[in-house]
Amino acid sequence: MAQDMADKKALIAKFARDSKDTGSSEVQVALLSHRIANLTEHLRANPKDHSSRLGLLKLVGQRRGLLKYLKRTQYERYAKLIQELGIKDR
C-alpha cells in the first residue's frame, strides 16, 4: 500500500500543472493509466477474474472520455500527455 501511495504522489508531481494541482485532466489520465497497467498485469496472471476485467473496461472508458475532452479543448497538452504515457492516438 505504501508503494502505491508513493507511485501516486510521483505521478501527480510529474503531471501536475503546479504544486497544488491534483485533479487536472492530465493527472487523472496518468493515474488511470497506472491503474490500467496494474490491472492488465493482474489479468494476465488471473485470466478468469471477470469482475476485474469489467473494472478494467470501466477505467479504460473513463480514460477515453478524459482524453477526448482534453483533445477537444487543449490539443497541445493532449499531444504531450499521450506521448509521455505511450498511449496510441487513433
C-alpha positions in Angstrom: 0.0 0.0 0.0 2.8 2.4 0.8 4.4 1.8 -2.6 1.1 2.6 -4.3 0.9 5.9 -2.5 4.5 6.7 -3.4 3.7 5.9 -7.1 0.6 8.0 -6.9 2.4 11.0 -5.5 5.2 10.7 -8.1 2.7 10.6 -10.9 0.8 13.6 -9.5 4.1 15.5 -9.2 5.1 14.6 -12.7 1.9 15.6 -14.5 0.6 18.4 -12.3 0.5 21.9 -13.7 1.5 23.5 -10.4 2.2 22.4 -6.8 -1.4 22.2 -5.7 -2.8 20.5 -8.8 -4.2 17.1 -8.1 -7.3 16.9 -10.2 -6.5 18.2 -13.7 -7.3 16.1 -16.7 -3.6 15.2 -17.2 -3.2 14.0 -13.6 -6.4 11.9 -13.8 -5.4 10.3 -17.1 -1.9 9.5 -15.7 -3.4 7.9 -12.6 -6.0 5.9 -14.6 -3.2 4.7 -17.0 -1.2 3.5 -14.0 -4.2 1.6 -12.6 -5.0 0.2 -16.1 -1.4 -1.1 -16.3 -1.6 -2.8 -12.9 -5.0 -4.4 -13.7 -3.7 -5.6 -17.0 -0.8 -7.4 -15.3 -3.2 -8.9 -12.8 -5.5 -10.2 -15.5 -2.5 -11.8 -17.3 -1.9 -13.8 -14.1 -5.6 -14.4 -13.4 -7.5 -14.8 -16.7 -10.7 -15.9 -15.2 -11.2 -12.9 -12.9 -14.2 -11.4 -14.8 -15.1 -8.8 -12.2 -11.6 -7.2 -12.5 -12.0 -7.3 -16.3 -15.2 -5.3 -16.1 -13.4 -2.8 -13.8 -10.6 -2.6 -16.3 -13.1 -1.8 -19.1 -14.7 0.9 -16.9 -11.4 2.5 -16.3 -10.5 2.5 -20.0 -13.8 4.2 -20.7 -13.2 6.9 -18.1 -9.7 7.5 -19.5 -11.0 7.6 -23.1 -13.6 10.3 -22.1 -11.0 12.4 -20.3 -8.6 12.1 -23.3 -11.4 13.1 -25.7 -12.2 16.2 -23.6 -8.5 17.1 -23.4 -8.1 16.6 -27.2 -11.1 18.8 -27.9 -10.1 21.7 -25.5 -6.3 21.7 -25.2 -4.7 19.8 -28.1 -1.1 20.7 -27.2 -1.4 19.3 -23.7 -3.2 16.2 -25.1 -0.4 15.5 -27.6 2.3 15.9 -24.9 0.4 13.7 -22.5 -0.2 10.8 -24.8 3.5 11.0 -26.0 4.7 10.8 -22.4 2.3 8.0 -21.4 2.8 6.0 -24.6 -0.9 6.0 -25.5 -1.8 5.5 -29.1 -3.8 8.2 -30.9 -6.4 6.9 -33.4 
